Amino acid sequence: QVHLVESGGGLVQPGGSLRLSCAASGFTFSSYFMYWYRQAPGKEREYVAHITGTGGITNYADSVKGRFTISRDNAKNLVYLQLNGLKPEDTAVYYCRGYSYWGQGTQVTVSS
């Protein structure tokens, strides 16, 4: 069965950095685009970024462009989201998505 497990969230001060990871299993990882979404309290889940199967093409929401970087390691079935220059408005549960499945999410809180 398909599993997506996120990790790496936490509490960070404004301007800080985190690296989120998503471990995938149960499907041919390198064949699929992988996505990161986030959901802030009281808001709809929103798209953050995606990466193609080979990792050659990435795309970002305007709100994170230039601060976040998505990458993947197909040998390890991992997708990453590097979060730099964090702002309080980045506070949310971050989810990875692939093969039409969702992970359980990891909480990112940006606060002084």
Backbone bond lengths (Angstrom), bond angles and torsions (degrees), N, CA, C in turn:
res aa  C-N    CA-C-N  psi(-1)  N-CA   C-N-CA  omega(-1)  CA-C   N-CA-C  phi
1 Q - - - 1.453 - - 1.528 109.82 -
2 V 1.316 114.06 160.96 1.455 120.89 -177.33 1.524 110.11 -81.99
3 H 1.326 114.39 134.91 1.466 120.89 173.94 1.510 109.12 -134.05
4 L 1.330 115.25 138.02 1.461 122.95 171.97 1.516 106.23 -130.38
5 V 1.321 116.42 122.24 1.459 120.82 -175.70 1.517 109.51 -127.47
6 E 1.332 115.51 114.16 1.457 121.06 178.52 1.523 110.88 -88.25
7 S 1.327 114.64 153.47 1.460 121.05 174.52 1.515 108.27 -154.95
8 G 1.336 115.51 168.98 1.455 120.48 174.28 1.513 115.74 103.81
9 G 1.320 117.53 -4.19 1.453 119.23 178.62 1.523 111.60 -71.14
10 G 1.329 114.71 173.17 1.451 119.18 178.63 1.510 111.45 166.45
11 L 1.328 114.28 -168.80 1.463 122.36 178.40 1.527 108.35 -100.28
12 V 1.318 116.34 129.15 1.458 121.15 -178.26 1.521 109.01 -141.32
13 Q 1.313 116.38 150.24 1.457 120.93 178.91 1.523 110.28 -78.97
14 P 1.319 116.59 155.76 1.479 119.13 175.88 1.529 110.62 -54.00
15 G 1.320 114.35 137.89 1.455 120.48 -176.43 1.509 114.21 89.23
16 G 1.320 116.63 -9.38 1.456 121.12 -178.14 1.518 113.46 -80.45
17 S 1.332 114.41 -176.37 1.462 121.50 -176.11 1.519 110.73 -133.58
18 L 1.317 114.55 153.24 1.455 122.74 171.73 1.519 107.84 -145.31
19 R 1.326 115.90 156.18 1.449 120.22 170.73 1.521 108.65 -123.46
20 L 1.307 115.14 118.58 1.455 121.47 176.87 1.526 109.37 -92.75
21 S 1.316 115.43 146.08 1.458 121.82 176.70 1.518 109.19 -125.50
22 C 1.306 115.21 151.25 1.463 121.14 174.32 1.515 107.50 -135.84
23 A 1.319 115.54 117.25 1.457 121.96 178.63 1.521 109.37 -94.85
24 A 1.315 115.60 125.65 1.462 121.23 -175.82 1.522 110.83 -112.69
25 S 1.324 116.07 146.46 1.457 121.37 175.03 1.520 109.31 -153.39
26 G 1.329 115.92 158.89 1.456 120.64 174.96 1.521 115.29 94.19
27 F 1.317 117.15 1.88 1.462 120.19 175.51 1.533 107.95 -152.15
28 T 1.323 115.26 168.18 1.472 120.53 -177.81 1.529 108.02 -78.41
29 F 1.309 114.87 88.73 1.461 123.10 -168.69 1.525 112.86 -51.62
30 S 1.317 116.50 -46.75 1.464 120.23 -173.03 1.521 113.00 -68.22
31 S 1.320 117.51 -10.80 1.470 120.82 -178.78 1.521 113.30 -88.98
32 Y 1.327 116.33 -6.10 1.463 118.59 -170.54 1.520 113.09 -123.21
33 F 1.336 114.07 142.63 1.450 119.23 167.22 1.533 108.17 -60.32
34 M 1.299 115.71 149.61 1.463 121.51 173.94 1.522 108.69 -125.20
35 Y 1.313 115.03 144.79 1.459 122.05 -172.41 1.528 110.60 -128.08
36 W 1.329 114.69 150.79 1.463 122.13 166.12 1.528 107.71 -118.07
37 Y 1.320 115.00 135.30 1.451 123.86 173.70 1.527 107.68 -126.57
38 R 1.314 115.73 168.34 1.461 119.36 174.01 1.530 109.60 -146.33
39 Q 1.322 114.61 155.85 1.456 120.62 178.62 1.511 109.35 -138.41
40 A 1.320 114.63 115.12 1.456 121.02 177.39 1.527 109.22 -86.76
41 P 1.330 117.59 157.79 1.465 120.09 -179.76 1.526 111.72 -55.57
42 G 1.325 116.20 129.22 1.456 121.19 177.19 1.516 115.50 75.80
43 K 1.337 115.88 6.73 1.467 118.96 -178.39 1.531 110.94 -121.43
44 E 1.333 114.44 164.98 1.456 120.44 176.34 1.532 109.99 -72.45
45 R 1.325 115.43 153.78 1.464 119.40 173.15 1.520 108.07 -66.69
46 E 1.332 116.92 136.12 1.451 120.50 -176.96 1.520 111.53 -128.02
47 Y 1.301 113.73 150.08 1.464 122.47 178.43 1.530 110.10 -68.21
48 V 1.317 116.11 139.70 1.461 121.44 176.66 1.523 111.14 -114.37
49 A 1.340 116.74 -52.58 1.460 119.56 -174.85 1.524 109.39 -165.68
50 H 1.336 115.35 160.76 1.452 119.11 169.86 1.521 110.35 -146.05
51 I 1.314 115.08 164.60 1.454 122.25 -178.13 1.522 108.12 -141.98
52 T 1.319 116.03 140.51 1.454 120.30 179.44 1.528 111.10 -72.48
53 G 1.318 116.43 170.04 1.453 121.27 -175.50 1.520 113.98 -59.41
54 T 1.308 116.28 -38.66 1.468 120.27 179.15 1.522 112.19 -82.75
55 G 1.323 115.79 -13.19 1.462 119.97 -176.25 1.513 113.59 85.06
56 G 1.325 116.56 4.68 1.454 119.07 -174.43 1.514 115.24 -77.56
57 I 1.311 116.55 -20.84 1.464 120.21 -178.64 1.520 109.02 -131.67
58 T 1.311 114.20 134.13 1.464 121.37 177.49 1.528 108.96 -128.38
59 N 1.318 115.04 159.73 1.461 120.32 177.37 1.522 108.11 -148.31
60 Y 1.340 115.46 149.74 1.457 120.47 -174.40 1.521 111.15 -136.42
61 A 1.315 114.42 150.87 1.455 119.61 168.67 1.525 108.55 -66.91
62 D 1.316 116.15 148.45 1.468 120.20 -178.40 1.524 111.38 -58.38
63 S 1.318 116.60 -32.36 1.458 120.80 -175.73 1.530 113.56 -67.69
64 V 1.336 117.37 -18.39 1.461 120.20 -177.33 1.522 112.39 -120.01
65 K 1.314 117.50 -5.85 1.459 121.59 -176.54 1.527 110.27 -58.56
66 G 1.335 115.34 131.73 1.449 120.41 -179.17 1.519 114.27 88.71
67 R 1.339 117.16 -12.05 1.471 120.87 179.21 1.527 111.93 -115.89
68 F 1.306 117.30 -33.99 1.467 121.74 -178.07 1.518 109.69 -108.02
69 T 1.324 116.05 148.90 1.461 121.59 177.90 1.519 109.61 -135.12
70 I 1.322 116.61 125.29 1.457 121.80 176.03 1.526 108.56 -98.44
71 S 1.332 115.69 141.07 1.458 120.96 177.53 1.525 108.12 -150.57
72 R 1.320 115.61 170.96 1.460 118.97 -179.94 1.512 110.12 -148.43
73 D 1.329 114.70 155.42 1.457 123.09 174.79 1.525 106.53 -125.16
74 N 1.319 116.28 100.05 1.472 119.35 -175.18 1.526 112.28 -71.05
75 A 1.309 117.70 -21.33 1.469 119.98 177.35 1.526 111.06 -70.77
76 K 1.325 115.96 -26.34 1.467 120.91 -177.18 1.535 112.40 -110.41
77 N 1.320 117.30 -0.34 1.471 121.37 -177.31 1.526 111.82 56.51
78 L 1.315 114.58 46.15 1.454 120.94 -179.78 1.515 110.66 -123.90
79 V 1.327 115.48 142.78 1.458 121.75 169.43 1.515 107.30 -124.13
80 Y 1.320 115.36 141.48 1.456 121.70 -174.77 1.527 110.24 -120.09
81 L 1.312 114.03 156.72 1.459 120.58 168.34 1.518 107.23 -136.20
82 Q 1.330 115.40 110.35 1.453 121.34 176.38 1.515 108.33 -87.07
83 L 1.322 116.24 122.94 1.454 121.90 -178.06 1.525 108.43 -111.13
84 N 1.307 117.00 113.57 1.456 122.65 177.42 1.523 109.89 -118.04
85 G 1.305 115.64 159.91 1.462 119.42 178.47 1.509 113.01 56.86
86 L 1.329 116.04 43.88 1.459 119.47 -173.31 1.527 112.27 -65.80
87 K 1.321 114.07 145.04 1.460 122.99 -179.67 1.528 109.05 -122.19
88 P 1.320 117.53 156.28 1.474 118.56 177.71 1.530 112.82 -54.28
89 E 1.297 116.96 -33.06 1.475 120.06 -179.89 1.532 113.69 -72.27
90 D 1.324 117.10 -5.80 1.462 121.30 173.06 1.528 111.66 -83.69
91 T 1.318 117.26 -6.51 1.459 120.94 178.50 1.526 110.16 -60.80
92 A 1.322 115.56 124.26 1.464 121.01 -176.17 1.522 108.96 -177.66
93 V 1.317 114.59 169.84 1.462 120.33 165.60 1.531 106.34 -89.35
94 Y 1.316 115.64 127.75 1.456 121.90 -178.49 1.524 109.25 -102.02
95 Y 1.333 115.15 130.50 1.452 122.33 -176.98 1.521 110.68 -120.06
96 C 1.322 116.67 141.79 1.455 118.10 168.21 1.521 108.47 -101.80
97 R 1.313 113.64 153.99 1.466 120.68 -177.80 1.516 109.17 -140.46
98 G 1.340 114.74 137.30 1.450 120.46 176.57 1.511 109.82 -163.97
99 Y 1.315 116.06 148.70 1.474 121.23 178.30 1.526 110.32 54.76
100 S 1.330 116.94 31.13 1.462 124.76 -179.89 1.535 113.50 68.72
101 Y 1.316 116.09 16.57 1.455 120.21 176.72 1.531 109.54 -113.28
102 W 1.343 114.35 155.98 1.457 121.86 178.03 1.519 110.08 -116.80
103 G 1.327 115.48 146.91 1.448 119.25 168.72 1.518 110.26 -81.09
104 Q 1.335 115.01 -177.48 1.466 119.61 -176.61 1.521 112.41 -87.52
105 G 1.318 116.72 -12.72 1.452 121.59 176.68 1.515 113.50 95.26
106 T 1.328 114.86 156.80 1.458 122.48 174.81 1.524 107.99 -136.82
107 Q 1.337 115.51 135.16 1.469 120.35 -173.77 1.514 110.76 -82.66
108 V 1.315 115.76 131.21 1.464 122.70 171.23 1.523 107.59 -117.80
109 T 1.317 115.88 123.54 1.458 121.20 178.75 1.518 108.61 -123.07
110 V 1.322 116.07 124.26 1.461 121.72 -179.73 1.522 107.31 -112.85
111 S 1.314 114.94 111.85 1.455 119.62 -174.87 1.522 109.89 -159.39
112 S 1.332 116.02 146.85 1.452 120.44 175.14 1.523 110.55 -93.40
